[in-house]
Amino acid sequence: MFLIHARFRNARDGARPPEGFATLLRASARPDEGLEHAVLHEVDGGRDLVVGLFLVAGSLAQAEQVAAEVVARALNTCSELADIALVECGAVLPLPAFESLAAREPREPE
């Protein structure tokens, strides 16, 4: 299972996220796309929205592609999302993991 983050911007200042936003995204997925769960997180008082999409997929690239397709389908078909724009969609490398990788000593070629 892969966690893909979709970050959105609400075009209306001060507007609350659409009711059931994560549910609308889940409903836009086809059964064969492997979307198991979606969780909404508000940032900046609801102007920015992050939805964590949990997908079963054969690879990270496939999970990112499916997530982008589900999000595009929802934005194109749900009138409740008319004021929402996708900013980015992809896997996020947790900062501690990145810091750990960056701190490693370079390895000599074998």
Helices and strands as residue ranges (DSSP letters): E 2-10, H 21-28, G 31-33, E 35-43, G 44-46, E 48-55, H 60-77, G 79-81, E 84-90, H 95-103
